[in-house]
Amino acid sequence: MNGVDTLDTSIWAGYIVRPKGDMRLYTCRVYETLQEASAAAQERADSRHRLYEVRVTCDTSQRIIKTFEPRKSK
């Protein structure tokens, strides 16, 4: 925590998974590897039937790495 009671993520290098276009602030898990984050994003996209993005946490702009679409049901 820094002086204004916000979490300083500049020291963390990792990935987060969010719904596409969702810019709200909320608690989320930081994944250490892109593979782990990608698997979680695909699982969420499939179960919630919407697009999910993997973003970098160490970049202040929350740069998007990959977007996952729900897979089609057979």
Secondary structure as the mmCIF struct_conf table of DSSP 4:
data_model
#
loop_
_struct_conf.conf_type_id
_struct_conf.id
_struct_conf.beg_label_comp_id
_struct_conf.beg_label_asym_id
_struct_conf.beg_label_seq_id
_struct_conf.end_label_comp_id
_struct_conf.end_label_asym_id
_struct_conf.end_label_seq_id
TURN_TY1_P TURN_TY1_P1 GLY A 3 VAL A 4
BEND BEND1 ASP A 5 ASP A 5
HELX_RH_3T_P HELX_RH_3T_P1 THR A 9 ILE A 11
STRN STRN1 TYR A 15 PRO A 19
TURN_TY1_P TURN_TY1_P2 LYS A 20 GLY A 21
HELX_LH_PP_P HELX_LH_PP_P1 ARG A 29 VAL A 30
STRN STRN2 TYR A 31 TYR A 31
BEND BEND2 GLU A 32 THR A 33
HELX_RH_AL_P HELX_RH_AL_P1 LEU A 34 ARG A 48
TURN_TY1_P TURN_TY1_P3 HIS A 49 HIS A 49
BEND BEND3 ARG A 50 ARG A 50
STRN STRN3 TYR A 52 VAL A 56
BEND BEND4 THR A 57 ASP A 59
TURN_TY1_P TURN_TY1_P4 THR A 60 SER A 61
STRN STRN4 ILE A 64 PHE A 68
HELX_LH_PP_P HELX_LH_PP_P2 GLU A 69 SER A 73
#
